[in-house]
Amino acid sequence: MSNLSNIKLEIEKYANESNFTELQIVEKLEKYFFNKKVNANLKLYKKGKKKVSEITKDLKISPRRFYAILEKKNIEHTKYNK
């Protein structure tokens, strides 16, 4: 529990020093760690060690959003027609 309180104190301290609110800082941290997890999963996807369904479960996103991330990063993937 003390680790969590330390993190809270650091966020409040940073918010006082910068012109960001606590929520803005948390949102930026969330984006950072989400991108970090996405990049780790993309490496495994490129090597063929992880499937789209496994990645979307880990990241808790839809397959459509994952394919959008792949297109944004110019990674080859198979497109299926309905």
TORROSE-550514 format. One record per residue: residue number from 1; residue in one letter; x, y, z of N, C-alpha, C in turn. Coordinates in nm, 4 decimals, m for minus. Layout:
<nodes>
+-----+------+----------+----------+----------+----------+----------+----------+----------+----------+----------+
| seq | type |   n.east |  n.north |     n.up |  ca.east | ca.north |    ca.up |   c.east |  c.north |     c.up |
+-----+------+----------+----------+----------+----------+----------+----------+----------+----------+----------+
| NUM |    a |        X |        Y |        Z |        X |        Y |        Z |        X |        Y |        Z |
...
+-----+------+----------+----------+----------+----------+----------+----------+----------+----------+----------+
</nodes>
This chain:
<nodes>
+-----+------+----------+----------+----------+----------+----------+----------+----------+----------+----------+
| seq | type |   n.east |  n.north |     n.up |  ca.east | ca.north |    ca.up |   c.east |  c.north |     c.up |
+-----+------+----------+----------+----------+----------+----------+----------+----------+----------+----------+
|   1 |    m |   0.0821 |  m0.1193 |   0.0000 |   0.0000 |   0.0000 |   0.0000 |   0.0863 |   0.1253 |   0.0000 |
|   2 |    s |   0.2026 |   0.1188 |   0.0608 |   0.2885 |   0.2367 |   0.0672 |   0.3394 |   0.2750 |  m0.0717 |
|   3 |    n |   0.3578 |   0.1751 |  m0.1607 |   0.4018 |   0.2052 |  m0.2967 |   0.2988 |   0.2877 |  m0.3705 |
|   4 |    l |   0.1721 |   0.2540 |  m0.3519 |   0.0656 |   0.3290 |  m0.4164 |   0.0598 |   0.4721 |  m0.3637 |
|   5 |    s |   0.0778 |   0.4889 |  m0.2352 |   0.0754 |   0.6244 |  m0.1790 |   0.1958 |   0.7045 |  m0.2280 |
|   6 |    n |   0.3095 |   0.6377 |  m0.2487 |   0.4257 |   0.7062 |  m0.3038 |   0.3988 |   0.7545 |  m0.4458 |
|   7 |    i |   0.3317 |   0.6717 |  m0.5233 |   0.2981 |   0.7097 |  m0.6606 |   0.2026 |   0.8281 |  m0.6598 |
|   8 |    k |   0.1042 |   0.8240 |  m0.5728 |   0.0088 |   0.9352 |  m0.5620 |   0.0805 |   1.0650 |  m0.5265 |
|   9 |    l |   0.1723 |   1.0571 |  m0.4313 |   0.2466 |   1.1761 |  m0.3908 |   0.3314 |   1.2309 |  m0.5051 |
|  10 |    e |   0.3943 |   1.1417 |  m0.5806 |   0.4757 |   1.1845 |  m0.6942 |   0.3909 |   1.2511 |  m0.8016 |
|  11 |    i |   0.2721 |   1.1970 |  m0.8266 |   0.1829 |   1.2568 |  m0.9263 |   0.1373 |   1.3942 |  m0.8807 |
|  12 |    e |   0.1013 |   1.4065 |  m0.7538 |   0.0593 |   1.5369 |  m0.7011 |   0.1746 |   1.6368 |  m0.7064 |
|  13 |    k |   0.2924 |   1.5917 |  m0.6733 |   0.4100 |   1.6783 |  m0.6760 |   0.4378 |   1.7261 |  m0.8189 |
|  14 |    y |   0.4306 |   1.6339 |  m0.9141 |   0.4538 |   1.6698 |  m1.0547 |   0.3452 |   1.7640 |  m1.1049 |
|  15 |    a |   0.2206 |   1.7431 |  m1.0608 |   0.1103 |   1.8298 |  m1.1023 |   0.1310 |   1.9719 |  m1.0504 |
|  16 |    n |   0.1840 |   1.9843 |  m0.9302 |   0.2104 |   2.1176 |  m0.8748 |   0.3235 |   2.1881 |  m0.9488 |
|  17 |    e |   0.4244 |   2.1123 |  m0.9938 |   0.5379 |   2.1709 |  m1.0632 |   0.5055 |   2.2052 |  m1.2082 |
|  18 |    s |   0.4197 |   2.1271 |  m1.2704 |   0.3861 |   2.1508 |  m1.4106 |   0.2478 |   2.2148 |  m1.4195 |
|  19 |    n |   0.2072 |   2.2423 |  m1.5429 |   0.0751 |   2.3031 |  m1.5612 |  m0.0293 |   2.1985 |  m1.5999 |
|  20 |    f |  m0.0063 |   2.0713 |  m1.5657 |  m0.1007 |   1.9641 |  m1.5926 |  m0.1795 |   1.9318 |  m1.4667 |
|  21 |    t |  m0.3008 |   1.8775 |  m1.4861 |  m0.3779 |   1.8285 |  m1.3724 |  m0.3405 |   1.6829 |  m1.3481 |
|  22 |    e |  m0.3845 |   1.6308 |  m1.2354 |  m0.3544 |   1.4916 |  m1.2026 |  m0.4139 |   1.3958 |  m1.3065 |
|  23 |    l |  m0.5356 |   1.4268 |  m1.3526 |  m0.6001 |   1.3405 |  m1.4513 |  m0.5253 |   1.3407 |  m1.5844 |
|  24 |    q |  m0.4743 |   1.4557 |  m1.6254 |  m0.3981 |   1.4626 |  m1.7496 |  m0.2708 |   1.3794 |  m1.7395 |
|  25 |    i |  m0.2070 |   1.3825 |  m1.6245 |  m0.0851 |   1.3045 |  m1.6034 |  m0.1168 |   1.1555 |  m1.6090 |
|  26 |    v |  m0.2250 |   1.1143 |  m1.5447 |  m0.2639 |   0.9734 |  m1.5450 |  m0.2993 |   0.9280 |  m1.6859 |
|  27 |    e |  m0.3671 |   1.0128 |  m1.7636 |  m0.4013 |   0.9780 |  m1.9020 |  m0.2755 |   0.9598 |  m1.9862 |
|  28 |    k |  m0.1779 |   1.0476 |  m1.9678 |  m0.0522 |   1.0344 |  m2.0419 |   0.0216 |   0.9071 |  m2.0025 |
|  29 |    l |   0.0212 |   0.8746 |  m1.8750 |   0.0840 |   0.7507 |  m1.8296 |   0.0116 |   0.6295 |  m1.8861 |
|  30 |    e |  m0.1206 |   0.6370 |  m1.8919 |  m0.1980 |   0.5262 |  m1.9467 |  m0.1651 |   0.5049 |  m2.0938 |
|  31 |    k |  m0.1554 |   0.6138 |  m2.1702 |  m0.1196 |   0.6038 |  m2.3117 |   0.0200 |   0.5447 |  m2.3278 |
|  32 |    y |   0.1133 |   0.5889 |  m2.2444 |   0.2511 |   0.5408 |  m2.2521 |   0.2581 |   0.3906 |  m2.2287 |
|  33 |    f |   0.1949 |   0.3437 |  m2.1206 |   0.2035 |   0.2020 |  m2.0875 |   0.1226 |   0.1160 |  m2.1846 |
|  34 |    f |   0.0118 |   0.1698 |  m2.2395 |  m0.0636 |   0.0968 |  m2.3410 |   0.0213 |   0.0790 |  m2.4662 |
|  35 |    n |   0.0881 |   0.1862 |  m2.5110 |   0.1737 |   0.1775 |  m2.6289 |   0.2905 |   0.0824 |  m2.6062 |
|  36 |    k |   0.3428 |   0.0816 |  m2.4856 |   0.4523 |  m0.0089 |  m2.4521 |   0.4068 |  m0.1542 |  m2.4641 |
|  37 |    k |   0.2871 |  m0.1830 |  m2.4140 |   0.2332 |  m0.3183 |  m2.4216 |   0.1986 |  m0.3553 |  m2.5660 |
|  38 |    v |   0.1469 |  m0.2590 |  m2.6420 |   0.1151 |  m0.2837 |  m2.7828 |   0.2421 |  m0.3177 |  m2.8591 |
|  39 |    n |   0.3483 |  m0.2424 |  m2.8392 |   0.4732 |  m0.2672 |  m2.9107 |   0.5312 |  m0.4046 |  m2.8772 |
|  40 |    a |   0.5218 |  m0.4446 |  m2.7516 |   0.5711 |  m0.5773 |  m2.7122 |   0.4904 |  m0.6868 |  m2.7820 |
|  41 |    n |   0.3590 |  m0.6678 |  m2.7888 |   0.2744 |  m0.7672 |  m2.8551 |   0.2948 |  m0.7660 |  m3.0060 |
|  42 |    l |   0.3240 |  m0.6497 |  m3.0637 |   0.3477 |  m0.6425 |  m3.2080 |   0.4733 |  m0.7196 |  m3.2476 |
|  43 |    k |   0.5740 |  m0.7159 |  m3.1628 |   0.6955 |  m0.7926 |  m3.1903 |   0.6639 |  m0.9417 |  m3.1971 |
|  44 |    l |   0.5820 |  m0.9888 |  m3.1032 |   0.5435 |  m1.1293 |  m3.1023 |   0.4538 |  m1.1621 |  m3.2215 |
|  45 |    y |   0.3688 |  m1.0673 |  m3.2616 |   0.2808 |  m1.0889 |  m3.3768 |   0.3619 |  m1.1009 |  m3.5055 |
|  46 |    k |   0.4635 |  m1.0160 |  m3.5199 |   0.5479 |  m1.0198 |  m3.6398 |   0.6214 |  m1.1537 |  m3.6507 |
|  47 |    k |   0.6641 |  m1.2067 |  m3.5367 |   0.7358 |  m1.3341 |  m3.5361 |   0.6416 |  m1.4530 |  m3.5512 |
|  48 |    g |   0.5116 |  m1.4294 |  m3.5406 |   0.4136 |  m1.5369 |  m3.5530 |   0.3937 |  m1.6155 |  m3.4264 |
|  49 |    k |   0.4371 |  m1.5624 |  m3.3138 |   0.4251 |  m1.6351 |  m3.1880 |   0.2949 |  m1.6057 |  m3.1145 |
|  50 |    k |   0.2233 |  m1.5011 |  m3.1575 |   0.1001 |  m1.4647 |  m3.0911 |  m0.0045 |  m1.4306 |  m3.1959 |
|  51 |    k |  m0.1268 |  m1.4772 |  m3.1738 |  m0.2356 |  m1.4529 |  m3.2675 |  m0.3111 |  m1.3263 |  m3.2297 |
|  52 |    v |  m0.3901 |  m1.2780 |  m3.3248 |  m0.4674 |  m1.1561 |  m3.3027 |  m0.5630 |  m1.1733 |  m3.1859 |
|  53 |    s |  m0.6273 |  m1.2875 |  m3.1775 |  m0.7247 |  m1.3088 |  m3.0696 |  m0.6582 |  m1.3029 |  m2.9322 |
|  54 |    e |  m0.5379 |  m1.3577 |  m2.9207 |  m0.4664 |  m1.3546 |  m2.7927 |  m0.4263 |  m1.2114 |  m2.7572 |
|  55 |    i |  m0.3815 |  m1.1376 |  m2.8570 |  m0.3377 |  m0.9997 |  m2.8337 |  m0.4552 |  m0.9125 |  m2.7929 |
|  56 |    t |  m0.5686 |  m0.9281 |  m2.8607 |  m0.6841 |  m0.8447 |  m2.8270 |  m0.7378 |  m0.8764 |  m2.6881 |
|  57 |    k |  m0.7247 |  m1.0018 |  m2.6455 |  m0.7652 |  m1.0357 |  m2.5084 |  m0.6707 |  m0.9720 |  m2.4076 |
|  58 |    d |  m0.5409 |  m0.9758 |  m2.4355 |  m0.4424 |  m0.9174 |  m2.3446 |  m0.4599 |  m0.7671 |  m2.3320 |
|  59 |    l |  m0.4813 |  m0.6997 |  m2.4450 |  m0.4919 |  m0.5541 |  m2.4450 |  m0.6326 |  m0.5041 |  m2.4161 |
|  60 |    k |  m0.7293 |  m0.5965 |  m2.4178 |  m0.8705 |  m0.5631 |  m2.3965 |  m0.9189 |  m0.4610 |  m2.4988 |
|  61 |    i |  m0.8887 |  m0.4891 |  m2.6265 |  m0.9355 |  m0.4056 |  m2.7359 |  m1.0033 |  m0.4945 |  m2.8395 |
|  62 |    s |  m1.0739 |  m0.4303 |  m2.9311 |  m1.1414 |  m0.5070 |  m3.0361 |  m1.0427 |  m0.5406 |  m3.1468 |
|  63 |    p |  m1.0702 |  m0.6473 |  m3.2211 |  m0.9832 |  m0.6815 |  m3.3346 |  m0.9772 |  m0.5692 |  m3.4382 |
|  64 |    r |  m1.0877 |  m0.5004 |  m3.4566 |  m1.0909 |  m0.3895 |  m3.5527 |  m0.9913 |  m0.2807 |  m3.5120 |
|  65 |    r |  m0.9861 |  m0.2519 |  m3.3839 |  m0.8906 |  m0.1506 |  m3.3361 |  m0.7469 |  m0.1992 |  m3.3525 |
|  66 |    f |  m0.7245 |  m0.3280 |  m3.3297 |  m0.5906 |  m0.3820 |  m3.3467 |  m0.5457 |  m0.3739 |  m3.4919 |
|  67 |    y |  m0.6375 |  m0.4060 |  m3.5842 |  m0.6029 |  m0.3955 |  m3.7261 |  m0.5765 |  m0.2502 |  m3.7648 |
|  68 |    a |  m0.6469 |  m0.1563 |  m3.7022 |  m0.6207 |  m0.0147 |  m3.7279 |  m0.4806 |   0.0228 |  m3.6808 |
|  69 |    i |  m0.4390 |  m0.0328 |  m3.5683 |  m0.3035 |  m0.0077 |  m3.5178 |  m0.2013 |  m0.0648 |  m3.6151 |
|  70 |    l |  m0.2287 |  m0.1849 |  m3.6679 |  m0.1381 |  m0.2459 |  m3.7645 |  m0.1247 |  m0.1601 |  m3.8899 |
|  71 |    e |  m0.2370 |  m0.1092 |  m3.9391 |  m0.2321 |  m0.0244 |  m4.0589 |  m0.1591 |   0.1065 |  m4.0305 |
|  72 |    k |  m0.1799 |   0.1619 |  m3.9134 |  m0.1138 |   0.2872 |  m3.8769 |   0.0382 |   0.2696 |  m3.8720 |
|  73 |    k |   0.0831 |   0.1528 |  m3.8259 |   0.2267 |   0.1266 |  m3.8140 |   0.2843 |   0.0582 |  m3.9375 |
|  74 |    n |   0.2035 |   0.0463 |  m4.0435 |   0.2454 |  m0.0130 |  m4.1711 |   0.3003 |  m0.1545 |  m4.1548 |
|  75 |    i |   0.2273 |  m0.2371 |  m4.0814 |   0.2653 |  m0.3768 |  m4.0617 |   0.1738 |  m0.4622 |  m4.1482 |
|  76 |    e |   0.2347 |  m0.5547 |  m4.2224 |   0.1564 |  m0.6406 |  m4.3103 |   0.0680 |  m0.7344 |  m4.2299 |
|  77 |    h |  m0.0546 |  m0.7479 |  m4.2770 |  m0.1471 |  m0.8416 |  m4.2175 |  m0.2463 |  m0.8861 |  m4.3237 |
|  78 |    t |  m0.3134 |  m0.9961 |  m4.2983 |  m0.4093 |  m1.0498 |  m4.3925 |  m0.5430 |  m0.9810 |  m4.3740 |
|  79 |    k |  m0.5990 |  m0.9312 |  m4.4841 |  m0.7318 |  m0.8696 |  m4.4771 |  m0.8341 |  m0.9708 |  m4.5241 |
|  80 |    y |  m0.9380 |  m0.9861 |  m4.4436 |  m1.0436 |  m1.0804 |  m4.4773 |  m1.1656 |  m1.0033 |  m4.5258 |
|  81 |    n |  m1.2245 |  m1.0492 |  m4.6349 |  m1.3456 |  m0.9871 |  m4.6863 |  m1.4666 |  m1.0613 |  m4.6338 |
|  82 |    k |  m1.5692 |  m0.9866 |  m4.6011 |  m1.6927 |  m1.0483 |  m4.5503 |  m1.7797 |  m1.0902 |  m4.6657 |
+-----+------+----------+----------+----------+----------+----------+----------+----------+----------+----------+
</nodes>
